[in-house]
Amino acid sequence: MKRPMNRSSYANLPERFFARVAPTQVAQPGLIKFNHALAADLGLDIDGHESNSTAALFSGNVLPPGAEPIAMAYAGHQFGQFVPQLGDGRALLLGEVQDAAAVLRDVQLKGSGRTPYSRGGDGRAALGPVLREYLVSEAMHALGIPATRALAAVSTGEAVYREEFLPGAILTRVAASFVRVGTFQYFASRADTDAVRLLADYVIDRHYREAKSDPEPYLALLRAVTAAQASLIAGWMNVGFIHGVMNTDNMAISGETIDFGPCAFMDDYDPAKVFSSIDRFGRYAYGNQPQVAAWNLARFAETLLPIIDPEPQRAAERAGEALAAFAAQFGEHWLAGLSRKIGLSTREADDARLLEEWLEAMHRGHADFTLTFRALCDAAEDPQRDSGVRALFAEPPLYDSWARHWRARLATEATEPRERAAAMRAVNPAFIPRNHQIERVIAAATAGGDFAPFEELAAVLEQPYRTQSRFESYAAAPKPDERVLQTFCGT
């Protein structure tokens, strides 16, 4: 790596914020995938690109110049139960670089061995979850939704045991930062108010500098994080994404999507849809995500109370006012996003009801979320193409009934049909990382070492809004025998 990596600014915080740990050496690192476009954006000039030295670099066997690896401490609510110490049990923050937009980005190895926070785990990652996170995180970025990025995936030449022996791998991921709600909870649970203040100041300097000049900077921070999460969760909902494990340690303060474990994209629309094998009671179902985000934000607010105001009652009231904005902010983003998806460019009083009726029709008709919205683009351009949408409904009259109201609403706008359809195709993806396709490429890589399907799917997902006629099979819904009913955490 010709350009040195900067020591992480997080490592300038007191020692109780992290542990200094070196990556565990691996037997035979091999480069699976290197994200050249992201590397260029980060200003990283990697010698040899596909060489063994690059694999060694992104396995942790060789540290880049300037790197000082640390494992971050954090706590978190996991399925509503508070765990006072979690931390990076299998991840190491190497350092930071500045991207083309002059934004600092953290670079982290995931699956790089045990740390003081491993809690009995091996600190490793299996190949399948690494490939899943690479595909889904990069797909989210291509969809325009804030997310951690994947810089490299490396095989280790070693097996890990997850009920069976599986090939091991390491992911290098990049984020605006890896500070979580759970990071604040770690110190608040220890009544370490000084640490909470230091962490809040760090986050303000890094992500929300406008809060620094506010007379009440920590209240301004809460407002800013609330607004960022409202926008993020609406983005998830508008593409049918289900995070699967929205614990407070998986909510990034920056407003990025983080930790792609048992996540999934819906096939047929169902607000109660759950894929995560560990979400036995549907806490993190698709339709619950806005409420869970609000709950997580309330936990964040609790950590800030002592620094918002020394008088507890007044602090709680001020924080409550900030949190109350979430519902309206989320609702506005959700309504605006879905309105664009059905071709509306203006706002009328009954639009929310029109959208709710559309989602209800899709639910009752078992319509595929992504395919139905994409087909609606064709119908918006030419009513003769309604048949393509109708065919996606188990009960086509459900579409007919709704479409009459939709077309009447479209008639109130001056937008030309072709222009409207083009705008709709820019927000309704043709390609998402479908569960059955991800499982297919993981099976090929794990069982036979064949990474060609992974490479092809990754390339298709780089352009989710484009019509790629050569790869139409990647847009198709799963056949009954291809349906994935559960996804797994992979830790």
C-alpha positions as CSV (number, residue, x, y, z in Angstrom):
1,M,0.0,0.0,0.0
2,K,1.8,3.1,-1.2
3,R,-0.3,5.6,0.7
4,P,0.0,5.2,4.5
5,M,-3.1,4.7,6.5
6,N,-3.6,7.2,9.3
7,R,-3.8,6.0,12.9
8,S,-7.4,6.0,13.9
9,S,-8.5,9.2,15.6
10,Y,-10.6,6.9,17.9
11,A,-7.3,5.6,19.3
12,N,-6.7,9.1,20.7
13,L,-9.5,8.6,23.2
14,P,-8.6,7.1,26.6
15,E,-7.5,3.5,26.8
16,R,-10.8,2.3,28.4
17,F,-12.5,2.9,25.0
18,F,-10.7,0.1,23.3
19,A,-8.1,-2.7,23.5
20,R,-4.9,-2.8,21.5
21,V,-4.8,-6.2,19.7
22,A,-2.9,-7.5,16.7
23,P,-4.7,-9.6,14.1
24,T,-4.1,-13.4,14.4
25,Q,-2.0,-14.7,11.6
26,V,-3.7,-17.0,9.1
27,A,-2.2,-20.0,7.3
28,Q,-2.7,-19.2,3.6
29,P,-4.5,-16.0,2.7
30,G,-6.0,-15.8,-0.8
31,L,-7.6,-12.8,-2.3
32,I,-11.3,-13.4,-3.2
33,K,-12.4,-10.0,-4.2
34,F,-10.9,-6.5,-4.1
35,N,-13.1,-3.4,-4.5
36,H,-11.0,-1.3,-6.9
37,A,-13.6,1.5,-7.2
38,L,-13.8,1.9,-3.5
39,A,-10.0,1.8,-3.1
40,A,-9.7,4.6,-5.7
41,D,-12.2,6.7,-3.8
42,L,-10.2,6.2,-0.6
43,G,-7.0,7.1,-2.4
44,L,-5.5,3.7,-1.7
45,D,-2.9,2.6,-4.2
46,I,-2.5,-1.1,-3.6
47,D,0.6,-2.7,-5.1
48,G,0.0,-5.7,-7.2
49,H,-3.8,-5.6,-6.8
50,E,-4.4,-9.4,-7.2
51,S,-1.1,-10.5,-5.7
52,N,-0.3,-12.6,-2.7
53,S,0.9,-9.4,-0.9
54,T,-2.6,-7.9,-1.2
55,A,-4.1,-11.0,0.3
56,A,-1.6,-10.8,3.2
57,L,-2.5,-7.2,3.7
58,F,-6.2,-7.8,4.0
59,S,-5.9,-10.9,6.1
60,G,-4.0,-9.1,8.8
61,N,-0.8,-11.1,8.2
62,V,0.8,-7.8,7.1
63,L,-0.3,-4.4,8.5
64,P,-0.4,-1.4,6.2
65,P,1.9,1.5,7.1
66,G,0.4,3.7,9.8
67,A,-2.1,1.1,11.0
68,E,-2.5,0.6,14.8
69,P,-5.2,-2.1,15.3
70,I,-7.7,-1.7,18.1
71,A,-10.8,-3.5,19.2
72,M,-13.6,-1.1,20.2
73,A,-15.5,-1.6,23.5
74,Y,-19.3,-1.4,23.4
75,A,-22.4,-2.8,25.1
76,G,-25.9,-3.2,23.8
77,H,-29.5,-4.3,24.1
78,Q,-29.8,-7.7,22.3
79,F,-33.5,-8.5,21.6
80,G,-34.4,-6.1,24.4
81,Q,-32.0,-7.5,27.0
82,F,-29.1,-5.4,28.0
83,V,-25.6,-6.9,27.9
84,P,-23.0,-4.6,29.6
85,Q,-20.0,-5.7,27.5
86,L,-20.0,-6.9,23.9
87,G,-17.2,-5.1,22.0
88,D,-15.4,-6.1,18.8
89,G,-15.0,-9.7,19.5
90,R,-13.8,-10.6,16.0
91,A,-13.1,-7.2,14.4
92,L,-10.1,-4.8,14.4
93,L,-10.1,-1.2,13.5
94,L,-6.9,-0.7,11.5
95,G,-7.0,3.0,11.0
96,E,-8.6,5.7,8.9
97,V,-8.2,7.3,5.5
98,Q,-9.8,10.3,3.8
99,D,-12.0,9.7,0.8
100,A,-12.4,11.8,-2.3
101,A,-15.0,14.0,-0.6
102,A,-12.6,14.7,2.3
103,V,-14.6,12.5,4.7
104,L,-12.7,10.3,7.1
105,R,-13.4,6.6,6.7
106,D,-12.5,3.8,9.2
107,V,-11.0,0.6,7.8
108,Q,-11.7,-2.5,9.8
109,L,-10.9,-6.2,9.5
110,K,-13.8,-8.6,10.4
111,G,-12.9,-12.2,11.3
112,S,-9.3,-11.4,12.2
113,G,-9.2,-13.4,15.4
114,R,-9.9,-13.2,19.1
115,T,-9.9,-10.0,21.1
116,P,-10.6,-9.3,24.8
117,Y,-14.3,-9.0,23.8
118,S,-14.6,-12.4,22.1
119,R,-16.7,-13.9,24.9
120,G,-15.5,-17.4,24.2
121,G,-15.8,-17.1,20.4
122,D,-13.0,-17.9,18.0
123,G,-13.0,-14.4,16.5
124,R,-13.1,-15.8,13.0
125,A,-15.6,-15.6,10.2
126,A,-16.8,-18.3,7.8
127,L,-16.7,-17.7,4.0
128,G,-20.5,-17.6,3.6
129,P,-21.2,-14.7,5.9
130,V,-18.2,-12.8,4.4
131,L,-19.6,-13.2,0.9
132,R,-23.1,-12.2,2.1
133,E,-21.9,-9.0,3.7
134,Y,-19.8,-8.1,0.7
135,L,-22.7,-8.5,-1.7
136,V,-25.4,-6.9,0.5
137,S,-23.4,-3.9,1.8
138,E,-22.2,-3.1,-1.8
139,A,-25.8,-3.5,-3.1
140,M,-27.1,-1.1,-0.4
141,H,-24.5,1.4,-1.5
142,A,-25.5,1.0,-5.2
143,L,-29.2,1.4,-4.2
144,G,-28.3,4.8,-2.6
145,I,-28.8,3.8,1.0
146,P,-26.0,4.7,3.5
147,A,-24.1,1.6,4.5
148,T,-20.7,0.3,5.4
149,R,-18.7,-0.7,2.4
150,A,-16.7,-3.8,1.5
151,L,-13.1,-3.2,0.4
152,A,-11.8,-6.8,0.3
153,A,-12.7,-10.4,1.0
154,V,-9.9,-12.8,1.7
155,S,-9.9,-16.6,2.3
156,T,-7.7,-17.7,5.2
157,G,-6.8,-21.3,4.2
158,E,-8.2,-22.4,7.6
159,A,-11.5,-23.9,8.6
160,V,-13.9,-22.5,11.2
161,Y,-16.4,-24.6,13.1
162,R,-20.1,-23.5,12.9
163,E,-21.9,-26.8,13.6
164,E,-19.7,-28.1,10.8
165,F,-16.3,-27.2,9.5
166,L,-16.4,-24.4,6.9
167,P,-13.8,-22.5,5.0
168,G,-12.7,-19.3,6.8
169,A,-12.5,-15.8,5.4
170,I,-11.9,-12.2,6.5
171,L,-13.8,-9.1,5.3
172,T,-12.3,-5.6,5.2
173,R,-15.0,-3.1,5.6
174,V,-15.1,0.7,5.5
175,A,-17.4,3.0,7.5
176,A,-17.9,6.7,8.3
177,S,-17.1,5.3,11.8
178,F,-18.0,2.2,13.9
179,V,-19.4,4.1,16.9
180,R,-22.7,2.6,17.8
181,V,-25.5,3.3,20.2
182,G,-24.0,0.5,22.2
183,T,-20.7,2.4,22.5
184,F,-22.5,5.1,24.5
185,Q,-24.3,2.5,26.5
186,Y,-21.0,0.8,27.5
187,F,-19.9,4.0,29.4
188,A,-23.4,5.1,30.6
189,S,-24.0,1.7,32.2
190,R,-20.7,2.3,34.2
191,A,-21.8,5.8,35.2
192,D,-18.8,7.1,33.3
193,T,-20.2,10.5,32.4
194,D,-16.8,11.9,31.4
195,A,-16.4,9.1,28.9
196,V,-19.9,9.7,27.5
197,R,-19.0,13.4,27.0
198,L,-15.7,12.6,25.4
199,L,-17.5,10.1,23.0
200,A,-20.2,12.7,22.2
201,D,-17.6,15.3,21.5
202,Y,-15.8,12.8,19.2
203,V,-19.0,12.0,17.3
204,I,-19.9,15.7,16.9
205,D,-16.4,16.5,15.5
206,R,-16.5,13.5,13.2
207,H,-20.1,13.5,12.0
208,Y,-22.3,16.4,13.1
209,R,-20.1,19.5,13.3
210,E,-23.1,21.8,13.1
211,A,-24.0,20.7,16.6
212,K,-20.7,22.1,17.9
213,S,-21.9,25.7,17.5
214,D,-25.3,24.9,19.0
215,P,-25.9,26.3,22.5
216,E,-26.9,22.8,23.5
217,P,-24.6,20.6,21.5
218,Y,-25.6,17.3,23.0
219,L,-29.3,17.9,22.5
220,A,-28.3,18.9,18.9
221,L,-26.4,15.6,18.6
222,L,-29.5,13.7,19.6
223,R,-31.6,15.6,17.1
224,A,-29.1,15.0,14.3
225,V,-28.8,11.2,15.0
226,T,-32.6,10.9,15.2
227,A,-33.0,12.6,11.8
228,A,-30.3,10.4,10.2
229,Q,-32.0,7.2,11.5
230,A,-35.4,8.4,10.3
231,S,-34.0,8.8,6.8
232,L,-32.1,5.5,6.9
233,I,-34.9,3.3,8.1
234,A,-37.3,4.8,5.5
235,G,-34.6,3.9,2.9
236,W,-34.7,0.3,4.1
237,M,-38.4,0.2,4.0
238,N,-38.6,1.6,0.5
239,V,-36.5,-1.2,-1.0
240,G,-37.9,-4.1,1.1
241,F,-34.8,-4.5,3.3
242,I,-35.0,-6.4,6.6
243,H,-32.0,-5.9,8.8
244,G,-32.8,-8.9,11.0
245,V,-30.9,-8.0,14.2
246,M,-31.5,-4.3,15.1
247,N,-29.8,-4.5,18.5
248,T,-28.5,-1.2,19.8
249,D,-24.9,-2.4,19.1
250,N,-25.9,-2.7,15.5
251,M,-27.2,0.9,15.2
252,A,-24.4,3.2,13.9
253,I,-24.4,6.8,15.2
254,S,-23.3,8.0,11.7
255,G,-26.6,6.8,10.2
256,E,-25.1,4.0,8.1
257,T,-26.4,0.5,7.8
258,I,-24.1,-1.7,9.7
259,D,-23.7,-5.5,10.3
260,F,-25.2,-7.6,7.5
261,G,-25.7,-10.8,9.4
262,P,-29.2,-12.4,9.0
263,C,-30.4,-9.6,6.8
264,A,-32.6,-10.2,3.8
265,F,-34.7,-8.5,1.1
266,M,-38.3,-9.5,0.9
267,D,-39.7,-11.4,-2.0
268,D,-43.5,-11.2,-1.7
269,Y,-44.6,-8.3,0.4
270,D,-45.5,-9.0,4.0
271,P,-45.0,-6.4,6.8
272,A,-44.7,-9.3,9.3
273,K,-41.9,-10.9,7.3
274,V,-39.0,-12.3,9.4
275,F,-36.0,-14.2,8.0
276,S,-33.5,-14.1,10.9
277,S,-33.2,-17.5,12.6
278,I,-32.6,-15.9,16.0
279,D,-35.6,-13.5,15.8
280,R,-38.1,-16.1,17.1
281,F,-40.8,-13.6,18.0
282,G,-40.6,-11.2,15.1
283,R,-39.2,-8.3,17.1
284,Y,-37.3,-7.2,14.1
285,A,-39.9,-8.0,11.4
286,Y,-39.9,-5.7,8.3
287,G,-42.9,-3.7,9.6
288,N,-41.5,-3.3,13.1
289,Q,-38.3,-1.6,12.0
290,P,-39.4,2.1,12.5
291,Q,-40.7,1.3,16.0
292,V,-37.5,-0.5,16.9
293,A,-35.4,2.4,15.6
294,A,-37.3,4.8,17.8
295,W,-36.8,2.4,20.8
296,N,-33.0,2.3,20.1
297,L,-32.9,6.0,19.8
298,A,-34.6,6.3,23.2
299,R,-31.8,4.1,24.7
300,F,-29.2,6.5,23.0
301,A,-31.0,9.5,24.6
302,E,-30.8,7.9,28.0
303,T,-27.0,7.8,27.8
304,L,-26.9,11.5,27.0
305,L,-29.2,12.7,29.8
306,P,-26.5,13.7,32.3
307,I,-24.7,15.8,29.7
308,I,-27.9,17.3,28.2
309,D,-28.9,18.9,31.5
310,P,-27.8,18.3,35.1
311,E,-31.4,18.4,36.2
312,P,-32.8,14.9,35.4
313,Q,-36.4,15.9,34.8
314,R,-35.5,18.7,32.5
315,A,-33.0,16.6,30.7
316,A,-35.6,13.9,30.1
317,E,-38.2,16.4,28.9
318,R,-35.7,18.0,26.4
319,A,-34.6,14.6,25.1
320,G,-38.2,13.5,24.8
321,E,-39.0,16.5,22.6
322,A,-36.1,15.6,20.3
323,L,-37.1,11.9,20.1
324,A,-40.7,12.9,19.3
325,A,-39.6,14.2,15.9
326,F,-38.7,10.7,14.7
327,A,-42.2,9.6,13.8
328,A,-42.9,12.6,11.6
329,Q,-39.4,12.6,10.0
330,F,-39.7,8.9,9.2
331,G,-43.2,9.3,7.9
332,E,-42.2,12.1,5.6
333,H,-39.2,10.1,4.2
334,W,-41.4,7.0,3.8
335,L,-44.2,8.9,2.1
336,A,-41.9,10.8,-0.2
337,G,-40.0,7.7,-1.2
338,L,-43.1,5.6,-1.9
339,S,-44.7,8.4,-3.7
340,R,-41.7,8.6,-6.1
341,K,-41.9,4.8,-6.5
342,I,-45.5,5.0,-7.8
343,G,-44.8,8.0,-10.0
344,L,-46.1,11.0,-8.1
345,S,-44.1,14.2,-8.2
346,T,-46.6,16.4,-6.3
347,R,-48.3,15.9,-2.9
348,E,-52.1,15.6,-2.3
349,A,-54.0,14.9,0.9
350,D,-55.0,11.4,0.0
351,D,-51.6,10.1,-1.2
352,A,-50.9,8.3,2.0
353,R,-54.1,6.4,1.8
354,L,-53.4,5.5,-1.9
355,L,-50.0,4.1,-0.9
356,E,-51.4,2.2,2.1
357,E,-54.1,0.7,-0.2
358,W,-51.3,-0.3,-2.7
359,L,-49.3,-2.1,0.0
360,E,-52.4,-3.8,1.3
361,A,-53.2,-5.0,-2.2
362,M,-49.7,-6.3,-2.7
363,H,-49.9,-8.1,0.7
364,R,-53.2,-9.7,-0.1
365,G,-52.1,-10.6,-3.6
366,H,-48.8,-12.1,-2.5
367,A,-47.1,-9.8,-5.0
368,D,-43.3,-9.6,-5.1
369,F,-42.2,-6.3,-3.7
370,T,-39.3,-5.5,-6.1
371,L,-40.9,-7.0,-9.3
372,T,-44.2,-5.3,-8.7
373,F,-42.8,-1.8,-8.2
374,R,-40.6,-2.3,-11.3
375,A,-43.4,-3.5,-13.4
376,L,-45.5,-0.5,-12.3
377,C,-42.9,1.7,-14.2
378,D,-44.0,0.0,-17.5
379,A,-47.7,0.4,-16.6
380,A,-47.1,4.1,-15.9
381,E,-45.7,4.6,-19.4
382,D,-48.3,2.6,-21.2
383,P,-51.7,1.4,-19.7
384,Q,-51.5,-1.5,-22.2
385,R,-48.7,-2.9,-20.1
386,D,-50.9,-3.4,-17.0
387,S,-50.9,-7.1,-17.7
388,G,-47.3,-7.3,-16.5
389,V,-48.3,-6.0,-13.1
390,R,-51.6,-8.0,-12.9
391,A,-49.6,-11.2,-13.5
392,L,-47.7,-10.7,-10.3
393,F,-50.8,-10.8,-8.1
394,A,-52.3,-14.0,-7.0
395,E,-55.6,-12.2,-7.3
396,P,-55.3,-9.8,-10.3
397,P,-58.5,-7.9,-9.6
398,L,-56.7,-6.5,-6.5
399,Y,-54.5,-4.6,-8.9
400,D,-57.3,-3.5,-11.2
401,S,-59.3,-1.9,-8.3
402,W,-56.2,0.0,-7.1
403,A,-55.0,1.0,-10.5
404,R,-58.2,3.0,-11.3
405,H,-57.5,5.2,-8.3
406,W,-53.8,5.4,-9.2
407,R,-54.5,6.5,-12.8
408,A,-57.0,9.1,-11.7
409,R,-54.3,10.5,-9.4
410,L,-51.6,10.5,-12.1
411,A,-54.0,12.4,-14.3
412,T,-53.8,15.4,-11.9
413,E,-50.1,15.8,-12.7
414,A,-48.5,17.3,-15.9
415,T,-45.6,14.9,-16.1
416,E,-45.4,13.0,-19.5
417,P,-45.8,9.2,-19.2
418,R,-42.3,8.5,-20.6
419,E,-40.7,11.0,-18.2
420,R,-42.7,9.6,-15.3
421,A,-41.6,6.0,-16.1
422,A,-38.0,7.0,-16.3
423,A,-38.2,8.7,-12.9
424,M,-39.8,5.6,-11.4
425,R,-37.1,3.3,-12.8
426,A,-34.5,5.5,-11.1
427,V,-36.0,4.6,-7.7
428,N,-37.4,1.1,-8.3
429,P,-34.6,-1.4,-8.6
430,A,-34.7,-4.2,-11.1
431,F,-32.0,-6.1,-9.1
432,I,-31.6,-6.7,-5.4
433,P,-29.5,-9.3,-3.6
434,R,-32.1,-12.0,-3.5
435,N,-31.8,-14.5,-0.8
436,H,-31.8,-17.6,-3.1
437,Q,-29.2,-16.0,-5.4
438,I,-26.9,-15.3,-2.4
439,E,-27.3,-18.8,-1.1
440,R,-26.5,-20.1,-4.6
441,V,-23.2,-18.2,-4.9
442,I,-22.2,-19.1,-1.3
443,A,-22.9,-22.8,-2.0
444,A,-20.7,-22.7,-5.2
445,A,-17.9,-21.0,-3.3
446,T,-18.0,-23.1,-0.2
447,A,-18.5,-26.5,-1.7
448,G,-16.4,-26.2,-4.8
449,G,-14.3,-23.1,-4.5
450,D,-16.1,-21.6,-7.5
451,F,-16.3,-17.8,-7.2
452,A,-17.5,-17.1,-10.7
453,P,-21.2,-16.9,-9.6
454,F,-20.2,-14.5,-6.8
455,E,-18.3,-12.3,-9.2
456,E,-21.2,-12.2,-11.6
457,L,-23.8,-11.4,-9.0
458,A,-21.6,-8.7,-7.5
459,A,-21.3,-7.1,-11.0
460,V,-25.1,-7.2,-11.6
461,L,-25.8,-5.6,-8.2
462,E,-23.5,-2.7,-9.0
463,Q,-26.2,-1.3,-11.3
464,P,-29.5,-2.2,-9.6
465,Y,-31.6,0.4,-11.5
466,R,-30.5,-0.5,-15.0
467,T,-32.2,-3.0,-17.2
468,Q,-29.6,-5.7,-17.8
469,S,-31.3,-8.0,-20.3
470,R,-28.4,-10.5,-20.2
471,F,-29.0,-11.0,-16.5
472,E,-32.8,-11.1,-16.2
473,S,-32.6,-14.4,-14.2
474,Y,-31.0,-12.4,-11.4
475,A,-34.2,-10.3,-11.2
476,A,-36.6,-13.2,-11.0
477,A,-38.4,-14.2,-7.8
478,P,-37.4,-17.6,-6.4
479,K,-39.3,-20.7,-7.5
480,P,-41.1,-22.5,-4.7
481,D,-38.2,-24.9,-4.2
482,E,-35.7,-22.0,-4.1
483,R,-37.3,-20.0,-1.4
484,V,-35.1,-19.1,1.6
485,L,-37.1,-19.2,4.8
486,Q,-34.3,-18.4,7.3
487,T,-31.1,-16.5,7.3
488,F,-28.3,-16.9,9.9
489,C,-26.1,-14.6,11.9
490,G,-22.9,-16.5,11.0
491,T,-20.9,-15.6,14.2
